[in-house]
Amino acid sequence: MNKHEITILLVEDDDIDAMSFERSIRKQKIGNQIIRVVNGQEAITLMQNDLQSKPYIVLLDLNMPVMNGFEFLDYIRHDATLRKTTVFVLTSSDDEKDIMQSYDKFVAGYFVKGSTGQQFLELISLLDGYWQLVYLPTNNIN
């Protein structure tokens, strides 16, 4: 498997934030496939039905309708086939309670949206470096 083939599952309900992320990915010339869904329930459906390419990482907003980010994390961490999914939180909340609750649910990183220009591009570069260097299992089962 080519490590550059990691799919990005973007779980984001805000169209502007999703477009900003996708624009930044293109600006950095990152070619990873991006699949966007607008809530945690849609993400779970994709993941359970293998409708996204593996391996993948999840970029997760916390505040969404239907199933928010914390409900999503609770669900996948208790599901034998999804619990090892690599998740980064990308949210507008800088509340310490949200940060701690996210790490208690074993996220790989917590990033606050709202960074503009160069700071956001540095975040994208950091994520790109992560998925270029890391080895992820193609099968999340024990």
C-alpha positions in Angstrom: 0.0 0.0 0.0 1.2 3.5 -0.8 1.0 5.6 2.3 -0.1 8.6 0.2 -3.3 6.8 -0.6 -4.9 7.5 2.8 -8.5 8.7 2.3 -9.6 11.7 4.3 -13.1 11.4 5.7 -14.2 14.9 6.5 -17.1 15.0 8.9 -18.2 18.7 8.7 -21.7 20.2 8.5 -20.6 23.7 7.6 -20.2 24.2 3.8 -17.9 27.2 4.1 -15.5 25.3 6.5 -15.6 22.3 4.2 -14.8 24.4 1.2 -12.0 26.2 3.0 -10.4 22.8 4.0 -10.7 21.4 0.5 -9.3 24.6 -1.0 -6.3 24.5 1.4 -5.7 20.8 0.5 -5.6 21.7 -3.2 -3.4 24.8 -2.5 -0.9 22.5 -0.7 -1.0 20.1 -3.7 -2.2 17.2 -1.6 -3.8 14.5 -3.7 -5.5 12.4 -1.1 -9.1 11.5 -1.8 -11.5 13.5 0.4 -15.0 12.2 1.2 -17.2 14.7 3.0 -20.3 13.9 5.1 -22.3 16.3 7.2 -22.7 14.4 10.5 -21.5 11.5 12.5 -24.3 9.2 11.5 -23.4 9.5 7.8 -19.8 8.9 8.7 -20.7 5.7 10.5 -22.8 4.5 7.6 -19.8 4.9 5.3 -17.4 3.3 7.6 -19.6 0.3 8.5 -20.5 -0.4 4.8 -16.9 0.1 3.6 -18.0 2.9 1.3 -14.7 4.7 1.7 -11.3 3.6 0.7 -9.0 2.1 3.4 -6.9 3.1 5.1 -8.5 6.4 6.1 -8.4 9.1 8.8 -11.3 11.1 10.1 -11.3 14.9 10.5 -14.2 15.5 12.8 -16.2 18.6 13.7 -17.8 18.4 17.1 -20.9 20.6 16.7 -23.2 19.0 14.1 -26.8 18.0 13.8 -28.2 14.5 13.9 -25.1 13.0 15.5 -22.4 15.3 16.9 -18.7 14.6 17.2 -18.8 13.3 20.8 -21.7 10.9 20.0 -19.7 9.8 16.9 -16.6 9.1 19.1 -18.7 7.3 21.7 -20.1 5.0 19.0 -16.9 4.2 17.2 -14.9 3.6 20.4 -17.4 1.0 21.4 -17.6 -0.7 18.0 -15.2 -3.6 17.6 -14.6 -2.9 13.9 -14.3 0.9 14.2 -12.7 1.6 17.6 -9.1 1.9 16.2 -10.1 4.6 13.7 -7.7 7.5 13.6 -9.6 10.7 14.4 -8.5 14.3 14.5 -10.9 16.9 15.8 -11.1 20.0 13.7 -13.6 22.3 15.5 -14.4 25.9 16.4 -14.4 25.1 20.1 -11.4 26.0 22.2 -13.2 25.0 25.4 -10.9 23.0 27.7 -13.8 20.6 28.6 -14.2 19.8 24.9 -10.5 19.3 24.5 -10.2 16.9 27.5 -13.4 15.0 26.5 -12.0 14.5 23.0 -8.6 13.2 24.2 -10.5 10.9 26.7 -12.0 9.4 23.6 -8.6 8.8 22.1 -8.4 11.4 19.3 -5.0 11.7 17.6 -5.1 15.5 17.8 -7.3 18.5 18.5 -7.2 21.5 16.2 -9.3 24.7 16.5 -10.7 26.1 13.3 -10.6 29.8 12.7 -6.9 29.9 12.0 -6.5 31.9 8.8 -4.0 32.1 6.1 -0.6 30.8 6.9 -1.6 29.2 10.2 -4.3 27.1 8.5 -1.9 26.1 5.8 0.6 25.0 8.4 -2.1 22.8 10.0 -2.8 21.2 6.6 1.0 20.6 6.1 1.1 19.0 9.6 -1.7 16.6 8.7 -0.1 15.9 5.3 3.1 15.0 7.0 1.3 12.7 9.4 -0.5 10.7 6.8 2.6 10.5 4.6 4.7 9.1 7.4 2.3 7.0 9.5 1.4 3.4 8.9 -2.3 2.7 9.3 -3.9 -0.7 9.3 -6.1 -1.4 6.3 -8.3 -3.5 8.6 -9.4 -2.1 11.9 -10.5 -5.4 13.5 -8.5 -6.6 16.5 
